[in-house]
Amino acid sequence: MNKSVRLDKWLWAARFFKTRPLASAAVSGGKVHLNGQRVKPGRGLQVGDGLRIQRAGFEYGVEVLALAERRGPASTAEMLYQESEASIRVRAQLREQQKLAAQAAPQTAGRPNKQQRRHIIRFKQER
């Protein structure tokens, strides 16, 4: 007998999403693909299936190693899947690019302080 688990339950149990409704919404919204196809949240998931999960700007490519219907500790959740090397590498590159972009972006401090305001007023009066 082939055992299967609902896709949204497994995503929640594997700790990809904090709640089951979030997992279900992600699957319905096309953020999760099972074996390259868009599916519904109630679709049965089996060991050996491949998932592509888009979450928080990152994409995870994982293979299902075990099934679980209950959410457990993070150490147990990590044993449910294996992420591909390519997926890990792409996420690391994207994280590095975001870090560099944040450093290169000008830091806006909001409103000028008293000293900066005096400089602005002097600059405007000189013109």
C-alpha positions in Angstrom: 0.0 0.0 0.0 1.4 3.4 -1.0 1.0 5.8 1.8 0.5 9.4 1.0 0.0 12.7 2.9 -1.8 15.9 1.9 0.7 18.3 0.4 -0.3 21.2 2.7 0.0 19.1 5.8 3.5 17.9 4.8 4.7 21.5 4.0 3.5 22.5 7.5 5.1 19.4 9.2 8.4 20.0 7.3 8.3 23.6 8.7 8.3 25.4 5.3 5.2 27.3 6.5 4.3 28.4 10.0 0.6 27.4 9.7 -1.4 25.0 7.5 -3.6 27.8 6.1 -0.4 29.5 4.9 0.8 26.3 3.3 -2.5 25.8 1.6 -2.6 29.3 0.3 0.9 29.0 -1.1 0.0 25.8 -2.9 -3.3 27.3 -4.3 -1.4 30.4 -5.3 1.1 28.5 -7.5 4.1 28.9 -5.1 4.5 25.1 -4.8 5.0 22.7 -7.7 4.9 18.9 -7.3 7.1 17.1 -9.9 7.0 20.2 -12.1 3.2 20.6 -12.1 0.9 23.0 -10.3 -1.3 21.1 -7.8 -4.0 21.6 -5.2 -3.4 21.6 -1.4 -5.1 18.2 -1.0 -2.9 16.3 -3.5 -1.3 13.2 -2.1 2.5 13.4 -1.5 4.6 10.3 -1.6 8.2 9.5 -0.8 10.5 10.3 -3.8 8.4 13.2 -5.1 10.2 16.4 -6.1 8.9 19.8 -4.8 9.8 23.4 -5.9 8.8 25.8 -3.2 8.9 29.6 -3.5 8.9 31.4 -0.2 10.1 34.8 1.0 11.9 35.5 -2.3 13.8 32.3 -2.2 13.2 29.0 -4.1 13.8 25.6 -2.6 14.2 22.5 -4.7 13.6 19.4 -2.4 13.0 15.7 -2.6 10.7 14.1 -0.2 12.5 11.5 2.0 9.8 10.7 4.6 6.1 11.6 5.3 4.7 13.2 8.3 1.3 14.5 9.2 2.3 16.1 12.6 4.6 19.0 13.2 7.5 18.1 15.4 10.9 19.5 16.3 13.0 21.2 13.6 15.6 18.4 13.8 12.9 15.9 12.8 11.5 18.2 10.1 14.9 18.3 8.5 14.9 14.6 8.1 11.7 14.7 5.9 13.4 16.2 2.9 16.7 16.7 1.1 17.5 19.9 -0.6 19.4 19.8 -3.9 22.9 21.2 -4.1 21.9 23.5 -6.9 19.0 24.9 -4.8 21.4 25.6 -1.9 23.9 27.3 -4.1 21.3 29.5 -5.8 19.9 30.6 -2.5 23.3 31.4 -1.1 24.1 33.5 -4.2 20.8 35.4 -3.9 21.3 36.0 -0.2 24.8 37.4 -0.9 23.4 39.7 -3.7 20.7 41.0 -1.3 23.4 41.7 1.4 25.5 43.6 -1.1 22.5 45.5 -2.4 21.6 46.6 1.1 25.2 47.8 1.8 25.3 49.7 -1.5 21.9 51.4 -1.0 22.0 54.9 0.6 21.1 54.9 4.2 18.2 57.2 4.8 18.1 58.3 8.4 14.7 60.1 8.1 14.4 63.6 9.2 17.6 65.8 9.5 18.8 66.5 13.0 19.5 70.0 14.3 23.0 70.3 12.9 22.0 69.0 9.4 19.0 71.4 9.4 21.3 74.4 10.1 23.5 73.3 7.1 20.4 73.1 4.9 19.2 76.5 5.9 22.7 78.1 5.3 22.9 76.4 1.9 19.5 77.8 0.9 20.3 81.3 2.1 23.6 81.4 0.1 21.9 81.0 -3.2 
